[in-house]
Amino acid sequence: MGELTVKTVEGRAATAPSPSADDEQHQPSARSAALKRLRSPRRPRIWFEILLIAVSYWTYSLIRNAVPEQKAAALRNADWIWQAEQTLGIAVEETVNRAVNSVTWLVVSMNYYYATLHFIVTIGVLVWLFRWHPGRYAATRLVLFATTGIALLGYYLYPLAPPRLMNGHGFIDTVLVHQTWGSMASGNFKNMSNQYAAMPSMHIGWSLWCGLTIFAVATVPWARALGLLYPTATLVVIVATANHFWLDAVGGMLCLSFGYALSGAWYGSLPHRLPKLVDEDVSRPRTGRRVWPVRA
């Protein structure tokens, strides 16, 4: 090890050891260890999660509704989407919308489905993961947050009117016709939400997140089946109520793919492949009794 010559207070020369190779490597290794700890699953804290989700959703709603409602551009984009679907032979939204609207009990049920389950099921899945799969919770939550965050970029760059607001077409606004309570897409709540943020569809993004999470993590066959049924039913609902085009659903799926890619890159694995429990849960006694330290 080399030496450095330094001056003491009295002016006499003294020697000090020069930094070794181990010292030079210590700082990078410490950073690597800190990053590894940050990426490691840990037990979520209930109040932190409640605050995080509340603030995140408030921020999402604020930004989404602050995006300029570019009505002219949104209607032009809706016409383009409709023509593109006709070219592809998948423009059946109007037919589905009119058919469902003729069955009152069905369309009213779909209106309430659209207005409520979007939030109820998503929160329910988060609570389920928090309680029973803490090791997978943070990674799965990151998928949801990243999906929602990238959707905001879509709302800003590509304003899109839903089918029910298109001019010169036969789409029916089922909320207005049947005076359904609860939807911010129409009626008395329409001024609380950006009416021209249909692309991508977060009803599909969130419902598919719920469905894939349940299918991948649940062990009961009927629960896994419901996991696949939920986003399928949501797709039918958003089309039947004229709130979205089929291609809006594709946009939601692409956003979800981004969310999974980001979470997988950060945690090094897809959420369902991470351990169900965190280290502190595995080491915790399973007797249900608290273990007190024994004094010598």
ZIWO-V808791 format. One record per pair of residues at least 12 apart in sequence whose ideal C-beta (glycine too) atoms are under 8 Angstrom apart, sorted by the first residue. I is the first residue (numbers start at 1). J is the second residue. If there is no record, write none. Layout:
i: [I/I]
j: [J/J]
This chain:
i: [1/1/1/2/2/3/3/3/3/4/4/4/39/39/39/41/41/41/41/41/41/41/41/41/41/42/42/42/43/43/43/43/44/44/44/44/46/49/49/49/53/53/56/56/60/60/60/63/64/64/64/64/64/65/65/65/67/67/67/67/67/67/68/69/69/69/69/70/70/71/71/73/74/74/74/74/75/75/75/75/77/77/77/77/77/78/78/78/78/78/78/78/78/79/81/81/81/81/81/82/82/82/82/84/85/85/85/90/93/93/93/93/93/93/94/94/94/94/96/96/96/97/97/97/97/97/97/97/97/98/98/99/100/100/100/101/101/101/101/104/107/107/107/107/108/108/110/110/110/110/110/111/111/111/111/111/111/111/112/112/113/113/113/114/114/114/114/114/114/114/115/115/115/115/115/116/117/117/118/118/118/118/118/121/121/121/122/122/122/122/125/125/125/125/126/126/129/129/129/132/133/133/134/134/134/134/135/135/135/135/135/135/136/136/136/136/136/136/138/139/139/139/139/139/139/139/140/140/140/140/142/142/142/142/142/143/143/143/143/143/143/143/144/144/144/145/146/146/146/146/147/147/147/147/147/147/147/147/148/148/148/148/150/150/150/151/151/151/151/151/154/154/154/154/155/155/155/158/159/159/160/160/160/160/160/161/161/161/162/162/162/162/162/162/162/163/163/163/163/164/164/164/164/164/165/165/171/172/173/173/174/174/174/175/175/185/198/198/198/198/199/199/199/200/200/200/200/200/200/201/201/201/201/201/201/202/202/203/203/203/203/203/203/204/204/204/204/204/204/204/204/204/205/205/205/205/207/207/207/207/208/208/208/208/209/209/210/210/210/211/211/211/211/211/211/212/213/213/213/214/214/214/215/215/216/216/216/217/235]
j: [17/18/20/17/18/15/16/17/18/16/17/18/266/267/268/134/135/136/137/138/139/267/274/275/278/138/278/280/134/278/280/281/130/134/137/138/130/126/130/141/123/126/145/148/148/149/152/152/152/155/193/194/197/192/193/194/152/155/156/159/194/197/159/159/194/195/196/159/196/161/196/159/159/160/161/196/161/165/166/167/158/159/160/161/199/160/161/162/163/165/166/198/245/166/160/199/245/247/248/163/166/169/245/247/245/246/247/246/163/171/239/242/245/246/163/169/170/171/236/239/240/163/171/172/174/239/240/241/242/170/172/240/174/240/241/172/174/177/240/178/174/178/240/241/178/180/174/236/237/240/241/174/175/178/180/182/183/241/180/182/233/234/237/183/185/203/237/238/241/243/180/181/182/183/184/182/207/234/202/203/206/207/234/207/210/230/144/206/209/210/209/210/213/214/141/144/141/213/217/276/217/276/276/277/278/281/274/275/276/277/278/281/217/271/272/274/275/276/267/263/266/267/269/270/271/274/213/263/271/272/259/262/263/266/267/209/256/259/260/262/263/271/206/209/259/259/258/259/262/263/202/205/206/209/255/256/258/259/202/205/206/255/255/258/259/200/202/205/252/255/199/200/251/255/194/197/199/199/196/197/196/197/198/199/248/195/196/198/185/195/198/242/243/244/245/242/243/244/245/185/186/241/242/243/195/196/242/242/186/242/240/241/242/187/241/243/243/244/245/248/247/248/251/248/250/251/252/254/255/238/244/248/249/251/252/252/255/234/237/238/243/244/252/231/234/235/238/244/248/249/252/253/252/253/255/256/230/231/234/235/231/252/253/256/256/259/227/230/231/227/228/229/230/231/232/227/227/271/272/226/227/230/227/228/270/271/272/272/249]
